[in-house]
Amino acid sequence: MSTPGAKPPRLTPEQQALARDHVGLVKTIAGRHRGRGLHPDDLESAANEALTRAATTYDPARGVPFSAYARVAINHACSQAIREEYQRCRAFPTSKAEDIPLNGPTRGKDPGEIVHSVREALAALPPQQREILEARNAGMTWLEISVRQGIGRDSAKSIYDRACETLRRRLGPPDP
């Protein structure tokens, strides 16, 4: 994935033509990765970034056709995006107060008290973290969230991860 806050590379006219001529690979390869836990828009976004990166780093002197070079880059980007999403979801699957599995200091407490603790922890998050957490768990894609927040896609993911980590710390450590 790209570096958070990094600007997309500027493409020369030749590189733009390469990417434009092979844009069909994005839909084809992203389509093969559908149904694996990542929204189709997020898959296509990762695939488009990979195509752009492939166009900027492609060296025809190596004798590899661009389509083969781009195919590998796009496949890798889609797989990496799915892997990151899986790890993110596994680390903190939901922001619904009633559904969060709680351990540590909440163990043995009344369910109403636990829900209250979770709601307090969510309310204590900085507004941007809370908004991103709620938007993602409402089904919005990283692209939609980043546009709504006016930040990069990777920045939105980092903020989401920080929110999840903060909630985990506030709600107690997992059972050994």
Contacts in CASP RR format, 6 or more apart in sequence:
PFRMAT RR
TARGET T0000
AUTHOR 0000-0000-0000
METHOD contacts of the structure
MODEL  1
MSTPGAKPPRLTPEQQALARDHVGLVKTIAGRHRGRGLHPDDLESAANEA
LTRAATTYDPARGVPFSAYARVAINHACSQAIREEYQRCRAFPTSKAEDI
PLNGPTRGKDPGEIVHSVREALAALPPQQREILEARNAGMTWLEISVRQG
IGRDSAKSIYDRACETLRRRLGPPDP
1 46 0 8 1.000
1 49 0 8 1.000
1 77 0 8 1.000
1 80 0 8 1.000
1 81 0 8 1.000
1 84 0 8 1.000
1 154 0 8 1.000
2 8 0 8 1.000
2 49 0 8 1.000
2 53 0 8 1.000
2 154 0 8 1.000
3 154 0 8 1.000
4 152 0 8 1.000
4 154 0 8 1.000
4 155 0 8 1.000
4 157 0 8 1.000
4 158 0 8 1.000
5 151 0 8 1.000
5 152 0 8 1.000
5 154 0 8 1.000
5 155 0 8 1.000
6 154 0 8 1.000
8 49 0 8 1.000
8 52 0 8 1.000
9 52 0 8 1.000
9 53 0 8 1.000
9 56 0 8 1.000
11 19 0 8 1.000
11 52 0 8 1.000
11 55 0 8 1.000
11 56 0 8 1.000
15 55 0 8 1.000
15 56 0 8 1.000
15 58 0 8 1.000
16 55 0 8 1.000
18 55 0 8 1.000
18 58 0 8 1.000
18 66 0 8 1.000
18 70 0 8 1.000
19 51 0 8 1.000
19 52 0 8 1.000
19 54 0 8 1.000
19 55 0 8 1.000
22 51 0 8 1.000
22 66 0 8 1.000
22 67 0 8 1.000
22 70 0 8 1.000
23 51 0 8 1.000
25 47 0 8 1.000
25 51 0 8 1.000
25 67 0 8 1.000
25 70 0 8 1.000
25 71 0 8 1.000
25 74 0 8 1.000
26 44 0 8 1.000
26 47 0 8 1.000
26 48 0 8 1.000
26 51 0 8 1.000
26 74 0 8 1.000
27 44 0 8 1.000
27 47 0 8 1.000
29 47 0 8 1.000
29 71 0 8 1.000
29 74 0 8 1.000
29 75 0 8 1.000
29 78 0 8 1.000
30 40 0 8 1.000
30 43 0 8 1.000
30 44 0 8 1.000
30 46 0 8 1.000
30 47 0 8 1.000
30 74 0 8 1.000
30 78 0 8 1.000
31 40 0 8 1.000
31 43 0 8 1.000
32 78 0 8 1.000
33 43 0 8 1.000
33 78 0 8 1.000
33 79 0 8 1.000
33 82 0 8 1.000
34 40 0 8 1.000
34 43 0 8 1.000
36 82 0 8 1.000
37 82 0 8 1.000
37 85 0 8 1.000
37 86 0 8 1.000
37 89 0 8 1.000
38 81 0 8 1.000
38 82 0 8 1.000
38 85 0 8 1.000
39 139 0 8 1.000
39 141 0 8 1.000
41 141 0 8 1.000
41 143 0 8 1.000
41 144 0 8 1.000
42 81 0 8 1.000
42 85 0 8 1.000
42 141 0 8 1.000
42 142 0 8 1.000
42 143 0 8 1.000
43 78 0 8 1.000
43 81 0 8 1.000
43 82 0 8 1.000
45 141 0 8 1.000
45 142 0 8 1.000
45 143 0 8 1.000
45 153 0 8 1.000
46 77 0 8 1.000
46 78 0 8 1.000
46 80 0 8 1.000
46 81 0 8 1.000
47 74 0 8 1.000
47 77 0 8 1.000
47 78 0 8 1.000
49 77 0 8 1.000
50 70 0 8 1.000
50 73 0 8 1.000
50 74 0 8 1.000
50 76 0 8 1.000
50 77 0 8 1.000
50 78 0 8 1.000
51 70 0 8 1.000
51 73 0 8 1.000
51 74 0 8 1.000
53 73 0 8 1.000
54 66 0 8 1.000
54 69 0 8 1.000
54 70 0 8 1.000
54 73 0 8 1.000
54 74 0 8 1.000
55 66 0 8 1.000
55 70 0 8 1.000
58 66 0 8 1.000
58 69 0 8 1.000
58 70 0 8 1.000
60 66 0 8 1.000
84 157 0 8 1.000
88 157 0 8 1.000
88 160 0 8 1.000
88 161 0 8 1.000
88 164 0 8 1.000
91 161 0 8 1.000
91 164 0 8 1.000
91 168 0 8 1.000
92 164 0 8 1.000
92 167 0 8 1.000
92 168 0 8 1.000
93 99 0 8 1.000
94 100 0 8 1.000
94 137 0 8 1.000
95 122 0 8 1.000
95 133 0 8 1.000
95 134 0 8 1.000
95 137 0 8 1.000
96 137 0 8 1.000
97 115 0 8 1.000
97 118 0 8 1.000
97 119 0 8 1.000
97 122 0 8 1.000
98 115 0 8 1.000
98 118 0 8 1.000
100 118 0 8 1.000
100 167 0 8 1.000
100 171 0 8 1.000
102 114 0 8 1.000
102 117 0 8 1.000
102 118 0 8 1.000
102 171 0 8 1.000
102 172 0 8 1.000
103 171 0 8 1.000
103 172 0 8 1.000
103 173 0 8 1.000
103 174 0 8 1.000
103 175 0 8 1.000
104 172 0 8 1.000
104 173 0 8 1.000
104 175 0 8 1.000
105 171 0 8 1.000
105 172 0 8 1.000
106 113 0 8 1.000
106 114 0 8 1.000
106 117 0 8 1.000
106 171 0 8 1.000
106 172 0 8 1.000
109 117 0 8 1.000
117 171 0 8 1.000
118 167 0 8 1.000
118 171 0 8 1.000
121 166 0 8 1.000
121 167 0 8 1.000
121 170 0 8 1.000
121 171 0 8 1.000
122 130 0 8 1.000
122 133 0 8 1.000
122 167 0 8 1.000
123 130 0 8 1.000
124 170 0 8 1.000
125 133 0 8 1.000
125 163 0 8 1.000
125 166 0 8 1.000
125 167 0 8 1.000
128 149 0 8 1.000
128 159 0 8 1.000
129 159 0 8 1.000
129 160 0 8 1.000
129 162 0 8 1.000
129 163 0 8 1.000
129 166 0 8 1.000
130 163 0 8 1.000
131 149 0 8 1.000
132 145 0 8 1.000
132 149 0 8 1.000
132 156 0 8 1.000
132 159 0 8 1.000
132 160 0 8 1.000
132 163 0 8 1.000
133 160 0 8 1.000
133 163 0 8 1.000
133 164 0 8 1.000
135 144 0 8 1.000
135 145 0 8 1.000
135 148 0 8 1.000
136 142 0 8 1.000
136 145 0 8 1.000
136 160 0 8 1.000
140 148 0 8 1.000
142 153 0 8 1.000
142 156 0 8 1.000
142 157 0 8 1.000
143 153 0 8 1.000
145 153 0 8 1.000
145 156 0 8 1.000
146 152 0 8 1.000
146 153 0 8 1.000
146 155 0 8 1.000
146 156 0 8 1.000
149 156 0 8 1.000
151 159 0 8 1.000
168 174 0 8 1.000
END
